[in-house]
């Protein structure tokens, strides 16, 4: 038997669709990561975006978080992917986050 299933209201897919509309030329790969690394100060990280030297963008989300938390963290990390690492959490990043999350 061949079966497949689709979650019709996946918040992750909705964010991906919004991201593609806002940043059509930016590509990324995202993973749930059970062993997400700590930040440079040893603090627990809930999500991170890695900008590789070759231009590849990889998003990691803490797999131990609830769906509600990971959706917000995913939007946060997608905003970084969309505007670039150099923007930090400035106004451009905030607008991208707001546009994605809304």
Wavefront OBJ file of the C-alpha trace (Angstrom):
o trace
v 0.000 0.000 0.000
v 1.338 3.382 -0.964
v 0.392 6.073 1.505
v 1.354 9.680 1.888
v 0.171 12.409 4.130
v 0.328 16.164 4.203
v -0.289 18.504 7.077
v -2.534 21.104 5.483
v -1.842 23.876 7.993
v 1.849 23.369 8.753
v 3.195 26.623 10.210
v 6.649 25.702 8.913
v 5.373 25.445 5.355
v 3.493 28.729 5.758
v 6.717 30.429 6.869
v 8.600 28.895 3.943
v 5.988 30.222 1.511
v 6.183 33.706 3.069
v 9.990 33.576 2.942
v 9.995 32.618 -0.749
v 7.675 35.532 -1.517
v 9.840 38.010 0.396
v 13.256 36.635 -0.605
v 12.797 34.643 -3.828
v 16.515 34.417 -4.623
v 17.627 33.230 -1.159
v 17.938 29.484 -0.630
v 18.342 27.750 2.711
v 18.208 24.327 4.310
v 16.644 23.848 7.761
v 17.040 21.067 10.298
v 15.677 20.154 13.688
v 18.816 19.594 15.731
v 18.779 17.571 18.971
v 22.365 18.598 19.793
v 22.328 22.264 18.838
v 25.553 23.936 19.897
v 25.796 26.573 22.610
v 26.633 30.161 21.716
v 30.082 31.681 22.193
v 29.248 32.434 25.842
v 28.136 28.876 26.600
v 24.443 29.826 26.647
v 21.832 27.397 25.276
v 20.805 28.235 21.724
v 17.244 27.635 20.529
v 18.001 28.317 16.884
v 20.844 29.502 14.709
v 21.595 30.389 11.134
v 24.927 29.363 9.674
v 26.237 31.387 6.727
v 28.924 29.245 5.074
v 31.768 30.789 3.100
v 30.391 29.188 -0.076
v 27.084 31.064 0.351
v 25.118 28.112 1.703
v 22.650 29.053 4.451
v 21.680 26.435 7.025
v 19.144 26.946 9.795
v 19.146 24.761 12.901
v 16.190 24.598 15.307
v 16.304 23.035 18.766
v 14.279 19.844 18.396
v 13.288 19.872 22.066
v 11.105 22.983 21.751
v 7.334 23.019 21.350
v 5.832 23.642 17.924
v 4.756 27.141 18.992
v 8.295 28.009 20.086
v 9.966 26.552 17.004
v 7.649 28.496 14.697
v 8.743 31.787 16.265
v 12.407 30.721 16.295
v 12.130 29.586 12.660
v 10.715 33.010 11.673
v 13.572 34.641 13.615
v 16.213 32.572 11.804
v 14.527 33.009 8.401
v 14.704 36.781 8.912
v 18.471 36.424 9.414
v 18.720 34.296 6.263
v 16.718 36.836 4.289
v 18.544 40.018 5.252
v 22.031 38.594 5.801
v 24.344 38.044 8.715
v 25.657 41.610 8.711
v 22.249 43.042 9.683
v 22.133 41.554 13.185
v 18.833 42.505 14.796
v 18.542 45.957 13.234
v 15.440 47.602 11.731
v 15.796 45.721 8.423
v 15.910 42.406 10.295
v 12.934 43.449 12.479
v 10.856 44.302 9.388
v 11.714 40.947 7.797
v 10.795 39.119 11.018
v 7.494 41.006 11.309
v 6.639 40.366 7.632
v 7.388 36.652 8.005
v 5.655 36.170 11.332
v 2.518 38.038 10.269
l 1 2 3 4 5 6 7 8 9 10 11 12 13 14 15 16 17 18 19 20 21 22 23 24 25 26 27 28 29 30 31 32 33 34 35 36 37 38 39 40 41 42 43 44 45 46 47 48 49 50 51 52 53 54 55 56 57 58 59 60 61 62 63 64 65 66 67 68 69 70 71 72 73 74 75 76 77 78 79 80 81 82 83 84 85 86 87 88 89 90 91 92 93 94 95 96 97 98 99 100 101 102
